[in-house]
Amino acid sequence: MSPIEHPLEFERPLVELEYQLERLRDELAGGDQSRRDEYAALEAKVSKIRKEIYGKLTPYQRVQLSRHFDRPFSLDYIKFIFTDFMELHGDRAFRDDPAIVGGTARLGEVPVMVVGHQRGRTTAERLKRNFGMPNPEGYRKALRLFEMAEKFGLPLITLIDTQGAFPGLEAEERGQAEAIARNLLVLSELTVPIISVVIGEGGSGGALALGVSDKILMMENACYSVITPEGCASILYHSADKAEVSVEQASMAAEALNVTAQDLKRLGLIDEIVPEPAGGAHSNHKEAAELLRAVLVRNLEPLSKLSVKDLVAKRYEKFRRMGPFTGDN
């Protein structure tokens, strides 16, 4: 396992040791066997510290991991999980939105439709993909692919990873709210199996527009919330003399919001947590994808055996059960 290229603050002690381990590994590969025992001891130490760090993450640390610069994005998962992927472009109304990617592919031998948010890795790509925040045409492109999946009887898999829909004036002018609402309506009525996976950050309606499904999965260090912890903290702890919220305030907000996969599974809002490699999905893209692939295959098989009537009815009941409350009228 190579050292993390862009470590978060709480990962730095581990990364420093991983670089030492890598240098020792190079020396051993070069023929110097005198430090073999030192290498074994350091390897054990690295493994122990990795378990300590990632075994007791706070909610806000998981939020930070969900946004990690090196975390795999939709196209990374598509590359490792699916075969014969053919990307489809455009909403047939305005333009192609690179913040949404999608197309036909195969999951094993099963033809499927895959649609997901796509962030950028480099600065140029981030600007091109608008940091993974779709405009209305992005959601209308997704809608076109949803309807194509329906027409050809293809199971639909959505990959969620966005801070939210783009909030710019031009997006509102082109009907951002209507585009998201239309996706919610169409997804609720599709007669093909739908599996949604929150692979990184699931933010507000921008995420929900791809999230009405028969099975909702979350990667172990993903988050899913109506607002970011920072946005929540800026509302709750706002003061005129502070331009930005502190880490402590964001941490309190993250804990109160119940944004983690563990929180949402406990609350019954998601169906399953997908484990990540030791050290997080950003430490090993291929292993993270293999873990997700196994869960997708296992969940898709029983859904494919349901009748259309049962499939749609179960999806309806699933969302009707969310958010129960008691109290006097």
C-alpha positions as CSV (number, residue, x, y, z in Angstrom):
1,M,0.0,0.0,0.0
2,S,1.5,3.3,-1.2
3,P,1.5,6.4,1.1
4,I,-1.5,8.7,0.7
5,E,-0.6,11.6,-1.7
6,H,-2.8,14.3,-0.2
7,P,-3.2,13.3,3.5
8,L,-5.7,14.9,5.8
9,E,-4.4,16.4,9.1
10,F,-5.3,13.3,11.2
11,E,-3.6,11.0,8.6
12,R,-0.2,12.7,8.6
13,P,1.4,10.5,11.4
14,L,0.5,7.4,9.4
15,V,1.8,8.9,6.1
16,E,5.2,9.7,7.6
17,L,5.6,6.1,8.7
18,E,4.4,4.8,5.3
19,Y,7.1,6.8,3.6
20,Q,9.7,5.3,5.9
21,L,8.3,1.9,5.2
22,E,8.5,2.5,1.4
23,R,12.2,3.6,1.7
24,L,13.0,0.4,3.6
25,R,11.1,-1.6,1.0
26,D,13.2,-0.1,-1.8
27,E,16.4,-0.9,0.1
28,L,15.3,-4.5,0.6
29,A,14.4,-4.8,-3.1
30,G,17.8,-3.4,-4.0
31,G,19.5,-6.3,-2.2
32,D,20.2,-4.9,1.2
33,Q,18.8,-7.5,3.6
34,S,20.4,-6.1,6.8
35,R,17.2,-4.1,7.7
36,R,14.7,-6.9,7.2
37,D,13.8,-7.1,10.9
38,E,13.5,-3.3,11.1
39,Y,11.1,-3.5,8.1
40,A,8.9,-6.1,9.7
41,A,8.7,-4.1,13.0
42,L,7.8,-0.9,11.1
43,E,5.2,-2.7,9.0
44,A,3.5,-4.0,12.2
45,K,3.6,-0.5,13.6
46,V,2.0,1.0,10.5
47,S,-0.7,-1.6,10.6
48,K,-1.5,-0.9,14.2
49,I,-1.6,2.9,13.8
50,R,-3.8,2.5,10.7
51,K,-6.3,0.5,12.7
52,E,-6.2,3.1,15.5
53,I,-6.8,6.0,13.2
54,Y,-9.5,4.6,11.0
55,G,-11.1,2.5,13.8
56,K,-12.2,5.4,15.8
57,L,-13.1,8.2,13.3
58,T,-15.4,11.0,14.4
59,P,-18.4,11.9,12.2
60,Y,-16.6,15.0,10.9
61,Q,-13.5,13.0,10.1
62,R,-15.7,10.7,8.0
63,V,-17.1,13.8,6.3
64,Q,-13.5,14.9,5.5
65,L,-12.7,11.4,4.1
66,S,-15.9,11.5,2.0
67,R,-14.4,14.6,0.2
68,H,-10.8,13.2,0.1
69,F,-8.9,14.5,-2.9
70,D,-7.7,11.0,-3.7
71,R,-11.0,9.2,-3.1
72,P,-12.3,7.2,-6.1
73,F,-15.0,9.0,-8.2
74,S,-17.8,7.5,-10.3
75,L,-15.6,6.9,-13.4
76,D,-13.0,5.1,-11.2
77,Y,-15.6,2.7,-9.9
78,I,-17.0,2.3,-13.4
79,K,-13.6,1.4,-14.7
80,F,-13.0,-1.3,-12.1
81,I,-16.5,-2.7,-11.6
82,F,-18.1,-2.7,-15.0
83,T,-17.2,-3.8,-18.5
84,D,-18.3,-2.6,-21.9
85,F,-19.1,0.9,-20.6
86,M,-20.4,3.2,-23.3
87,E,-20.8,6.8,-22.1
88,L,-23.8,8.7,-23.3
89,H,-23.9,12.5,-23.5
90,G,-26.4,15.3,-23.5
91,D,-29.9,16.1,-22.3
92,R,-31.3,16.6,-25.8
93,A,-32.5,20.0,-24.8
94,F,-29.6,22.3,-23.8
95,R,-26.1,20.8,-23.5
96,D,-24.0,18.0,-22.0
97,D,-23.2,18.5,-18.3
98,P,-19.9,16.9,-17.4
99,A,-20.9,16.9,-13.7
100,I,-23.1,13.9,-14.5
101,V,-21.7,10.8,-16.3
102,G,-23.6,7.7,-17.4
103,G,-24.1,5.1,-20.0
104,T,-24.7,1.4,-20.6
105,A,-22.4,-1.3,-19.2
106,R,-22.2,-4.8,-17.9
107,L,-22.1,-6.0,-14.3
108,G,-20.7,-9.4,-14.9
109,E,-23.0,-10.7,-17.6
110,V,-25.9,-8.5,-16.7
111,P,-26.4,-5.4,-18.9
112,V,-27.1,-2.3,-16.8
113,M,-27.4,1.5,-16.9
114,V,-24.9,3.4,-14.7
115,V,-25.4,7.1,-13.8
116,G,-23.3,9.1,-11.4
117,H,-21.9,12.4,-10.2
118,Q,-18.3,13.1,-11.3
119,R,-15.9,15.4,-9.5
120,G,-12.6,16.5,-11.1
121,R,-9.2,15.3,-10.0
122,T,-7.1,18.1,-11.5
123,T,-7.9,21.8,-11.3
124,A,-8.9,21.9,-15.0
125,E,-11.1,18.9,-14.7
126,R,-12.7,20.3,-11.5
127,L,-13.6,23.4,-13.4
128,K,-14.9,21.5,-16.4
129,R,-17.1,19.3,-14.1
130,N,-18.1,22.2,-11.9
131,F,-16.8,20.4,-8.8
132,G,-19.4,17.7,-9.3
133,M,-22.3,20.1,-8.8
134,P,-24.8,19.5,-11.7
135,N,-26.8,22.1,-13.5
136,P,-30.4,21.3,-14.6
137,E,-29.2,19.8,-17.9
138,G,-27.1,17.3,-15.8
139,Y,-30.2,16.1,-14.1
140,R,-32.1,16.0,-17.4
141,K,-29.3,14.0,-18.9
142,A,-29.7,11.6,-16.0
143,L,-33.4,11.6,-16.6
144,R,-32.9,10.6,-20.2
145,L,-30.8,7.7,-19.1
146,F,-33.3,6.6,-16.5
147,E,-36.0,6.5,-19.2
148,M,-33.7,4.6,-21.5
149,A,-33.1,2.0,-18.8
150,E,-36.8,1.7,-18.5
151,K,-37.3,1.3,-22.3
152,F,-34.7,-1.4,-22.6
153,G,-35.3,-3.2,-19.3
154,L,-31.9,-2.4,-17.8
155,P,-31.3,-2.4,-14.1
156,L,-30.2,1.1,-13.0
157,I,-27.2,1.8,-10.7
158,T,-26.6,5.3,-9.5
159,L,-23.4,6.6,-7.9
160,I,-23.9,9.6,-5.6
161,D,-21.0,12.0,-4.9
162,T,-21.8,15.7,-4.8
163,Q,-21.9,18.6,-2.3
164,G,-25.2,19.5,-3.9
165,A,-26.9,20.8,-7.1
166,F,-25.2,23.9,-8.5
167,P,-26.8,27.0,-6.8
168,G,-26.0,29.6,-9.4
169,L,-28.5,32.0,-10.8
170,E,-28.3,30.4,-14.3
171,A,-29.2,27.0,-12.8
172,E,-32.3,28.5,-11.2
173,E,-33.3,30.3,-14.5
174,R,-33.2,26.9,-16.3
175,G,-35.3,25.2,-13.7
176,Q,-33.0,23.4,-11.2
177,A,-35.8,22.6,-8.7
178,E,-38.1,21.2,-11.4
179,A,-35.3,19.1,-12.9
180,I,-34.6,17.5,-9.5
181,A,-38.3,17.0,-8.7
182,R,-38.9,15.4,-12.1
183,N,-36.1,12.9,-11.4
184,L,-37.6,12.0,-8.0
185,L,-41.0,11.3,-9.7
186,V,-39.6,9.2,-12.5
187,L,-37.3,7.2,-10.3
188,S,-40.2,6.4,-7.9
189,E,-42.1,4.9,-10.8
190,L,-39.4,3.0,-12.8
191,T,-40.2,-0.7,-13.3
192,V,-36.6,-1.8,-13.4
193,P,-34.4,-2.5,-10.3
194,I,-32.6,0.5,-8.9
195,I,-29.6,0.5,-6.6
196,S,-28.1,3.8,-5.3
197,V,-24.6,4.0,-3.8
198,V,-23.3,7.0,-1.9
199,I,-19.6,6.7,-2.8
200,G,-18.5,10.0,-1.3
201,E,-20.5,13.1,-0.3
202,G,-24.2,13.0,-0.7
203,G,-25.5,16.5,-0.5
204,S,-29.1,17.6,-0.3
205,G,-31.5,17.4,-3.3
206,G,-28.5,17.3,-5.6
207,A,-27.8,13.8,-4.3
208,L,-31.4,12.8,-3.8
209,A,-32.1,13.3,-7.5
210,L,-30.1,10.1,-8.1
211,G,-31.1,8.5,-4.8
212,V,-34.7,7.2,-5.0
213,S,-34.1,3.5,-5.3
214,D,-34.9,-0.1,-4.2
215,K,-31.6,-0.4,-2.3
216,I,-29.6,2.5,-0.8
217,L,-26.0,1.6,-0.1
218,M,-23.3,3.8,1.5
219,M,-19.5,3.4,1.4
220,E,-18.2,3.1,5.0
221,N,-16.7,6.6,5.0
222,A,-19.3,8.4,2.9
223,C,-21.8,11.0,4.2
224,Y,-25.4,11.9,3.3
225,S,-27.1,15.0,4.5
226,V,-29.5,17.8,3.6
227,I,-26.7,20.3,4.4
228,T,-23.0,20.3,5.0
229,P,-21.7,20.4,8.6
230,E,-20.1,23.7,7.8
231,G,-23.3,25.1,6.3
232,C,-25.2,23.9,9.4
233,A,-22.6,25.4,11.8
234,S,-22.7,28.7,10.0
235,I,-26.4,28.9,10.7
236,L,-26.4,27.6,14.3
237,Y,-23.2,29.3,15.5
238,H,-23.1,32.4,13.4
239,S,-21.5,35.5,14.9
240,A,-20.6,38.8,13.3
241,D,-17.0,38.7,14.4
242,K,-16.2,35.3,12.7
243,A,-16.1,35.0,8.9
244,E,-15.7,31.2,9.0
245,V,-16.9,28.4,11.3
246,S,-14.3,26.5,13.3
247,V,-13.4,22.9,13.0
248,E,-14.9,22.4,16.5
249,Q,-18.2,23.9,15.3
250,A,-18.3,21.9,12.2
251,S,-17.6,18.7,14.2
252,M,-20.5,19.5,16.6
253,A,-22.8,20.0,13.6
254,A,-21.6,16.7,11.9
255,E,-22.4,14.8,15.1
256,A,-25.9,16.4,15.5
257,L,-26.8,15.9,11.8
258,N,-26.2,12.1,11.9
259,V,-24.5,12.2,8.4
260,T,-22.5,9.0,8.5
261,A,-23.3,5.7,7.1
262,Q,-23.3,4.2,10.6
263,D,-25.9,6.8,11.7
264,L,-28.1,6.4,8.7
265,K,-28.1,2.6,8.9
266,R,-29.1,2.9,12.6
267,L,-31.9,5.2,11.6
268,G,-33.1,2.9,8.9
269,L,-32.5,5.4,6.0
270,I,-30.0,3.2,4.2
271,D,-30.0,-0.6,3.6
272,E,-26.3,-1.5,3.8
273,I,-22.8,-0.2,4.6
274,V,-20.2,-1.2,2.0
275,P,-16.8,-1.8,3.8
276,E,-13.7,0.1,2.6
277,P,-10.1,-1.0,2.5
278,A,-8.0,-0.5,5.7
279,G,-7.1,3.2,5.4
280,G,-10.2,4.2,3.4
281,A,-11.2,3.9,-0.2
282,H,-8.7,6.6,-1.2
283,S,-5.8,4.3,-0.2
284,N,-6.7,1.5,-2.7
285,H,-9.2,2.3,-5.5
286,K,-9.2,-1.2,-6.9
287,E,-9.9,-2.9,-3.6
288,A,-12.7,-0.5,-2.8
289,A,-14.2,-1.2,-6.2
290,E,-14.0,-5.0,-5.6
291,L,-15.7,-4.6,-2.3
292,L,-18.5,-2.6,-3.8
293,R,-18.9,-4.9,-6.8
294,A,-19.6,-7.9,-4.6
295,V,-22.3,-6.0,-2.7
296,L,-23.9,-4.8,-6.0
297,V,-24.1,-8.3,-7.4
298,R,-25.5,-9.7,-4.2
299,N,-28.2,-7.0,-4.0
300,L,-29.2,-6.9,-7.7
301,E,-29.9,-10.7,-8.0
302,P,-33.0,-10.8,-5.6
303,L,-34.3,-7.5,-7.0
304,S,-34.2,-8.9,-10.5
305,K,-36.5,-11.8,-9.5
306,L,-39.3,-9.5,-8.2
307,S,-42.4,-8.8,-10.3
308,V,-42.8,-5.3,-11.5
309,K,-45.8,-4.9,-9.2
310,D,-43.8,-6.0,-6.1
311,L,-40.7,-4.0,-7.0
312,V,-42.6,-0.7,-7.3
313,A,-44.7,-1.4,-4.3
314,K,-41.7,-2.2,-2.1
315,R,-39.9,0.9,-3.2
316,Y,-43.0,3.0,-2.3
317,E,-43.3,1.4,1.1
318,K,-39.6,1.9,1.7
319,F,-39.8,5.6,1.4
320,R,-43.2,5.8,3.2
321,R,-41.5,4.2,6.3
322,M,-38.9,6.9,6.5
323,G,-39.3,9.7,9.1
324,P,-42.0,8.2,11.3
325,F,-43.0,10.4,14.3
326,T,-45.4,10.3,17.2
327,G,-47.0,13.1,19.1
328,D,-50.2,15.0,19.6
329,N,-51.8,16.7,16.7
